[in-house]
Amino acid sequence: MKLATRAMIVDRWGLRLTMEQVAEVLNLAHGTVYNMIADGSLPIRTYKEGKRRFASYEAVADYLDAMDEQAKKKPGG
């Protein structure tokens, strides 16, 4: 767990992110994020509150940190 990742996310987006914000973090179109949710391929845990869907800053940070660790293990990473 990298505290810097968590601090950056909370500072910029708050404790929970909308799917539009998740799309911004992942550099994807928000429609792509919704499609990934629909087909079960979004690698970040999300939850619904009323009609809106959110991801916790921790879930987003965990994903980003995992991708960084994965990249370190690859040649050139």
C-alpha positions in Angstrom: 0.0 0.0 0.0 1.4 3.3 -1.1 0.2 6.2 1.0 1.2 8.7 -1.7 -1.3 7.1 -4.2 -4.1 7.3 -1.6 -3.2 10.9 -0.7 -3.2 12.0 -4.3 -6.6 10.4 -5.1 -8.2 11.8 -1.9 -6.8 15.2 -2.5 -8.0 15.4 -6.1 -11.3 13.4 -6.1 -12.3 12.8 -2.4 -13.1 9.6 -0.6 -15.3 8.1 -3.3 -15.1 8.5 -7.0 -17.9 8.6 -9.6 -17.5 6.5 -12.6 -16.6 9.6 -14.6 -13.8 10.2 -12.2 -12.7 6.6 -12.4 -12.6 7.0 -16.2 -10.4 10.0 -15.8 -8.0 8.2 -13.5 -7.8 5.3 -16.0 -7.7 7.6 -19.0 -10.7 5.9 -20.5 -14.0 7.2 -21.8 -16.7 7.0 -19.2 -18.8 4.8 -21.5 -16.0 2.3 -21.6 -16.0 2.1 -17.8 -19.8 1.5 -17.8 -19.3 -1.2 -20.5 -16.6 -2.8 -18.4 -18.9 -2.8 -15.3 -21.6 -4.4 -17.4 -19.4 -7.2 -18.7 -17.6 -7.7 -15.3 -14.1 -6.7 -16.6 -13.6 -3.5 -14.6 -10.7 -4.4 -12.2 -11.9 -1.9 -9.5 -14.6 -2.7 -7.0 -17.6 -0.4 -7.3 -20.9 0.0 -5.4 -24.3 1.6 -6.0 -25.8 4.2 -3.7 -29.3 5.0 -5.0 -29.0 5.3 -8.8 -25.3 6.3 -8.7 -22.3 4.1 -8.8 -19.0 4.8 -6.9 -15.6 3.4 -6.2 -13.8 4.0 -3.0 -10.5 5.8 -3.2 -8.9 2.7 -1.6 -10.2 0.4 -4.4 -8.8 2.8 -7.1 -5.4 3.2 -5.2 -5.2 -0.6 -4.8 -5.6 -1.1 -8.5 -3.1 1.5 -9.4 -0.5 0.2 -6.9 -1.1 -3.4 -8.2 -0.5 -2.2 -11.8 2.7 -0.5 -10.7 4.0 -3.6 -9.0 3.1 -5.7 -12.0 5.0 -3.3 -14.3 8.1 -3.5 -12.1 8.2 -7.3 -12.6 8.2 -7.0 -16.4 11.4 -6.4 -18.4 11.6 -2.7 -19.0 9.1 -1.9 -16.3 
